[in-house]
Amino acid sequence: MSGEMWRLDVDADRFSVVERAPGTYDLTWETGPNPGYGFTIATSDRNPLSRGRLEEEARGFLRQVDAETGYLE
C-alpha cells in the first residue's frame, strides 16, 4: 500500500493516511481546524502497522490537541 492515500475514520474525526515508506505513515487530520496538520509515525523494524494500531495512535494525537489552537499542546 506504499504511497497510496486512504481514509481513516476515528470517532468523529477523519485522517488521510499515506504509507510513505515501509512502516512509515503520514496522517493528516482532515477534519481538524488547521489544513495539512497531522503527524507521522514509524516503526523501527519497518513492519506495517495494523489499522487498529493507527486508530489508537490517532486517538492519542487527538487527546493531546489544544482545543483552542487545534495544535498539539
VEXDO-688417 format. One record per atom (N, C-alpha, C): residue number from 1; residue in three letters; atom name; z, y, x. Coordinates in steps of 0.05 Angstrom, whole numbers. Layout:
# residues N
+-----+-----+----+--------+--------+--------+
!   k !   r !  a !     zz !     yy !     xx !
+-----+-----+----+--------+--------+--------+
! NUM ! ALA ! CA !      Z !      Y !      X !
...
+-----+-----+----+--------+--------+--------+
This chain:
# residues 73
+-----+-----+----+--------+--------+--------+
!   k !   r !  a !     zz !     yy !     xx !
+-----+-----+----+--------+--------+--------+
!   1 ! MET !  N !      0 !    -24 !     16 !
!   1 ! MET ! CA !      0 !      0 !      0 !
!   1 ! MET !  C !      0 !     25 !     17 !
!   2 ! SER !  N !     -2 !     22 !     43 !
!   2 ! SER ! CA !      0 !     45 !     61 !
!   2 ! SER !  C !    -21 !     66 !     54 !
!   3 ! GLY !  N !    -12 !     91 !     52 !
!   3 ! GLY ! CA !    -30 !    114 !     47 !
!   3 ! GLY !  C !    -35 !    119 !     17 !
!   4 ! GLU !  N !    -30 !    100 !      0 !
!   4 ! GLU ! CA !    -35 !    105 !    -28 !
!   4 ! GLU !  C !    -11 !    119 !    -41 !
!   5 ! MET !  N !    -16 !    138 !    -59 !
!   5 ! MET ! CA !      5 !    152 !    -73 !
!   5 ! MET !  C !     10 !    138 !    -99 !
!   6 ! TRP !  N !     36 !    135 !   -106 !
!   6 ! TRP ! CA !     44 !    123 !   -131 !
!   6 ! TRP !  C !     68 !    138 !   -142 !
!   7 ! ARG !  N !     74 !    134 !   -167 !
!   7 ! ARG ! CA !     96 !    148 !   -181 !
!   7 ! ARG !  C !    121 !    131 !   -182 !
!   8 ! LEU !  N !    144 !    144 !   -179 !
!   8 ! LEU ! CA !    169 !    130 !   -181 !
!   8 ! LEU !  C !    186 !    147 !   -201 !
!   9 ! ASP !  N !    192 !    136 !   -224 !
!   9 ! ASP ! CA !    209 !    149 !   -244 !
!   9 ! ASP !  C !    238 !    140 !   -239 !
!  10 ! VAL !  N !    255 !    160 !   -236 !
!  10 ! VAL ! CA !    283 !    155 !   -231 !
!  10 ! VAL !  C !    299 !    171 !   -252 !
!  11 ! ASP !  N !    310 !    157 !   -272 !
!  11 ! ASP ! CA !    324 !    170 !   -294 !
!  11 ! ASP !  C !    305 !    191 !   -306 !
!  12 ! ALA !  N !    312 !    217 !   -306 !
!  12 ! ALA ! CA !    295 !    237 !   -318 !
!  12 ! ALA !  C !    277 !    251 !   -298 !
!  13 ! ASP !  N !    276 !    241 !   -274 !
!  13 ! ASP ! CA !    260 !    254 !   -252 !
!  13 ! ASP !  C !    237 !    236 !   -244 !
!  14 ! ARG !  N !    217 !    249 !   -232 !
!  14 ! ARG ! CA !    194 !    234 !   -222 !
!  14 ! ARG !  C !    189 !    243 !   -193 !
!  15 ! PHE !  N !    182 !    223 !   -177 !
!  15 ! PHE ! CA !    174 !    227 !   -149 !
!  15 ! PHE !  C !    147 !    216 !   -145 !
!  16 ! SER !  N !    131 !    228 !   -127 !
!  16 ! SER ! CA !    107 !    215 !   -117 !
!  16 ! SER !  C !    114 !    203 !    -91 !
!  17 ! VAL !  N !    105 !    179 !    -86 !
!  17 ! VAL ! CA !    112 !    164 !    -62 !
!  17 ! VAL !  C !     87 !    157 !    -46 !
!  18 ! VAL !  N !     88 !    162 !    -20 !
!  18 ! VAL ! CA !     66 !    153 !     -2 !
!  18 ! VAL !  C !     79 !    138 !     21 !
!  19 ! GLU !  N !     69 !    114 !     26 !
!  19 ! GLU ! CA !     78 !     99 !     49 !
!  19 ! GLU !  C !     60 !    108 !     72 !
!  20 ! ARG !  N !     71 !    126 !     88 !
!  20 ! ARG ! CA !     55 !    139 !    110 !
!  20 ! ARG !  C !     48 !    119 !    132 !
!  21 ! ALA !  N !     67 !    102 !    138 !
!  21 ! ALA ! CA !     64 !     81 !    158 !
!  21 ! ALA !  C !     81 !     58 !    148 !
!  22 ! PRO !  N !     78 !     34 !    159 !
!  22 ! PRO ! CA !     94 !     12 !    150 !
!  22 ! PRO !  C !    124 !     19 !    152 !
!  23 ! GLY !  N !    137 !     17 !    129 !
!  23 ! GLY ! CA !    166 !     23 !    127 !
!  23 ! GLY !  C !    174 !     52 !    127 !
!  24 ! THR !  N !    155 !     70 !    126 !
!  24 ! THR ! CA !    160 !     99 !    125 !
!  24 ! THR !  C !    148 !    111 !    100 !
!  25 ! TYR !  N !    166 !    123 !     84 !
!  25 ! TYR ! CA !    158 !    133 !     57 !
!  25 ! TYR !  C !    164 !    163 !     55 !
!  26 ! ASP !  N !    145 !    178 !     45 !
!  26 ! ASP ! CA !    149 !    206 !     37 !
!  26 ! ASP !  C !    152 !    207 !      7 !
!  27 ! LEU !  N !    174 !    218 !     -2 !
!  27 ! LEU ! CA !    179 !    221 !    -31 !
!  27 ! LEU !  C !    179 !    250 !    -38 !
!  28 ! THR !  N !    162 !    259 !    -56 !
!  28 ! THR ! CA !    160 !    287 !    -64 !
!  28 ! THR !  C !    171 !    288 !    -93 !
!  29 ! TRP !  N !    190 !    306 !    -97 !
!  29 ! TRP ! CA !    204 !    309 !   -123 !
!  29 ! TRP !  C !    186 !    325 !   -141 !
!  30 ! GLU !  N !    171 !    312 !   -158 !
!  30 ! GLU ! CA !    151 !    325 !   -175 !
!  30 ! GLU !  C !    164 !    341 !   -198 !
!  31 ! THR !  N !    187 !    333 !   -207 !
!  31 ! THR ! CA !    200 !    347 !   -230 !
!  31 ! THR !  C !    221 !    367 !   -220 !
!  32 ! GLY !  N !    223 !    370 !   -194 !
!  32 ! GLY ! CA !    242 !    390 !   -183 !
!  32 ! GLY !  C !    232 !    418 !   -185 !
!  33 ! PRO !  N !    249 !    438 !   -180 !
!  33 ! PRO ! CA !    242 !    466 !   -183 !
!  33 ! PRO !  C !    226 !    477 !   -159 !
!  34 ! ASN !  N !    225 !    462 !   -137 !
!  34 ! ASN ! CA !    212 !    472 !   -113 !
!  34 ! ASN !  C !    188 !    455 !   -106 !
!  35 ! PRO !  N !    164 !    465 !   -111 !
!  35 ! PRO ! CA !    139 !    449 !   -106 !
!  35 ! PRO !  C !    138 !    438 !    -78 !
!  36 ! GLY !  N !    131 !    412 !    -76 !
!  36 ! GLY ! CA !    128 !    400 !    -50 !
!  36 ! GLY !  C !    154 !    391 !    -36 !
!  37 ! TYR !  N !    177 !    395 !    -49 !
!  37 ! TYR ! CA !    202 !    388 !    -37 !
!  37 ! TYR !  C !    209 !    359 !    -42 !
!  38 ! GLY !  N !    220 !    346 !    -22 !
!  38 ! GLY ! CA !    228 !    319 !    -24 !
!  38 ! GLY !  C !    241 !    309 !      2 !
!  39 ! PHE !  N !    237 !    284 !      8 !
!  39 ! PHE ! CA !    249 !    273 !     32 !
!  39 ! PHE !  C !    233 !    249 !     43 !
!  40 ! THR !  N !    238 !    241 !     67 !
!  40 ! THR ! CA !    226 !    218 !     80 !
!  40 ! THR !  C !    247 !    198 !     87 !
!  41 ! ILE !  N !    240 !    172 !     83 !
!  41 ! ILE ! CA !    258 !    151 !     91 !
!  41 ! ILE !  C !    242 !    131 !    107 !
!  42 ! ALA !  N !    255 !    119 !    127 !
!  42 ! ALA ! CA !    241 !     99 !    143 !
!  42 ! ALA !  C !    260 !     76 !    151 !
!  43 ! THR !  N !    249 !     53 !    154 !
!  43 ! THR ! CA !    265 !     30 !    164 !
!  43 ! THR !  C !    261 !     28 !    194 !
!  44 ! SER !  N !    281 !     19 !    208 !
!  44 ! SER ! CA !    279 !     17 !    237 !
!  44 ! SER !  C !    261 !     -7 !    245 !
!  45 ! ASP !  N !    259 !    -27 !    228 !
!  45 ! ASP ! CA !    242 !    -50 !    235 !
!  45 ! ASP !  C !    215 !    -50 !    222 !
!  46 ! ARG !  N !    208 !    -28 !    209 !
!  46 ! ARG ! CA !    182 !    -24 !    196 !
!  46 ! ARG !  C !    177 !    -42 !    172 !
!  47 ! ASN !  N !    197 !    -56 !    163 !
!  47 ! ASN ! CA !    195 !    -73 !    139 !
!  47 ! ASN !  C !    194 !    -56 !    114 !
!  48 ! PRO !  N !    179 !    -63 !     94 !
!  48 ! PRO ! CA !    177 !    -47 !     70 !
!  48 ! PRO !  C !    203 !    -47 !     54 !
!  49 ! LEU !  N !    207 !    -26 !     39 !
!  49 ! LEU ! CA !    230 !    -23 !     21 !
!  49 ! LEU !  C !    221 !    -31 !     -7 !
!  50 ! SER !  N !    239 !    -43 !    -22 !
!  50 ! SER ! CA !    233 !    -50 !    -50 !
!  50 ! SER !  C !    233 !    -25 !    -67 !
!  51 ! ARG !  N !    221 !    -28 !    -90 !
!  51 ! ARG ! CA !    221 !     -6 !   -110 !
!  51 ! ARG !  C !    250 !      2 !   -117 !
!  52 ! GLY !  N !    267 !    -19 !   -121 !
!  52 ! GLY ! CA !    295 !    -14 !   -127 !
!  52 ! GLY !  C !    309 !      2 !   -106 !
!  53 ! ARG !  N !    304 !     -5 !    -81 !
!  53 ! ARG ! CA !    317 !     10 !    -58 !
!  53 ! ARG !  C !    307 !     39 !    -58 !
!  54 ! LEU !  N !    281 !     43 !    -63 !
!  54 ! LEU ! CA !    271 !     71 !    -64 !
!  54 ! LEU !  C !    284 !     86 !    -87 !
!  55 ! GLU !  N !    288 !     73 !   -109 !
!  55 ! GLU ! CA !    302 !     86 !   -132 !
!  55 ! GLU !  C !    330 !     94 !   -124 !
!  56 ! GLU !  N !    344 !     76 !   -110 !
!  56 ! GLU ! CA !    372 !     83 !   -100 !
!  56 ! GLU !  C !    371 !    107 !    -82 !
!  57 ! GLU !  N !    352 !    107 !    -64 !
!  57 ! GLU ! CA !    351 !    130 !    -44 !
!  57 ! GLU !  C !    344 !    156 !    -59 !
!  58 ! ALA !  N !    327 !    155 !    -79 !
!  58 ! ALA ! CA !    320 !    179 !    -94 !
!  58 ! ALA !  C !    345 !    189 !   -110 !
!  59 ! ARG !  N !    360 !    170 !   -121 !
!  59 ! ARG ! CA !    385 !    178 !   -135 !
!  59 ! ARG !  C !    405 !    191 !   -116 !
!  60 ! GLY !  N !    407 !    180 !    -92 !
!  60 ! GLY ! CA !    424 !    192 !    -72 !
!  60 ! GLY !  C !    416 !    220 !    -64 !
!  61 ! PHE !  N !    390 !    224 !    -62 !
!  61 ! PHE ! CA !    378 !    251 !    -56 !
!  61 ! PHE !  C !    386 !    270 !    -79 !
!  62 ! LEU !  N !    381 !    261 !   -104 !
!  62 ! LEU ! CA !    387 !    279 !   -127 !
!  62 ! LEU !  C !    416 !    286 !   -129 !
!  63 ! ARG !  N !    434 !    268 !   -121 !
!  63 ! ARG ! CA !    463 !    274 !   -122 !
!  63 ! ARG !  C !    470 !    296 !   -102 !
!  64 ! GLN !  N !    455 !    299 !    -81 !
!  64 ! GLN ! CA !    461 !    319 !    -60 !
!  64 ! GLN !  C !    448 !    346 !    -65 !
!  65 ! VAL !  N !    431 !    348 !    -85 !
!  65 ! VAL ! CA !    416 !    373 !    -90 !
!  65 ! VAL !  C !    435 !    393 !   -104 !
!  66 ! ASP !  N !    434 !    418 !    -93 !
!  66 ! ASP ! CA !    449 !    440 !   -105 !
!  66 ! ASP !  C !    435 !    449 !   -131 !
!  67 ! ALA !  N !    449 !    449 !   -153 !
!  67 ! ALA ! CA !    438 !    455 !   -179 !
!  67 ! ALA !  C !    426 !    483 !   -180 !
!  68 ! GLU !  N !    438 !    502 !   -165 !
!  68 ! GLU ! CA !    428 !    529 !   -166 !
!  68 ! GLU !  C !    403 !    534 !   -150 !
!  69 ! THR !  N !    401 !    521 !   -127 !
!  69 ! THR ! CA !    378 !    526 !   -110 !
!  69 ! THR !  C !    356 !    505 !   -112 !
!  70 ! GLY !  N !    363 !    481 !   -120 !
!  70 ! GLY ! CA !    344 !    459 !   -121 !
!  70 ! GLY !  C !    339 !    447 !    -94 !
!  71 ! TYR !  N !    354 !    455 !    -74 !
!  71 ! TYR ! CA !    352 !    444 !    -47 !
!  71 ! TYR !  C !    377 !    428 !    -40 !
!  72 ! LEU !  N !    376 !    412 !    -19 !
!  72 ! LEU ! CA !    400 !    398 !    -11 !
!  72 ! LEU !  C !    422 !    418 !     -4 !
!  73 ! GLU !  N !    447 !    410 !    -10 !
!  73 ! GLU ! CA !    469 !    428 !     -5 !
!  73 ! GLU !  C !    473 !    434 !     24 !
+-----+-----+----+--------+--------+--------+
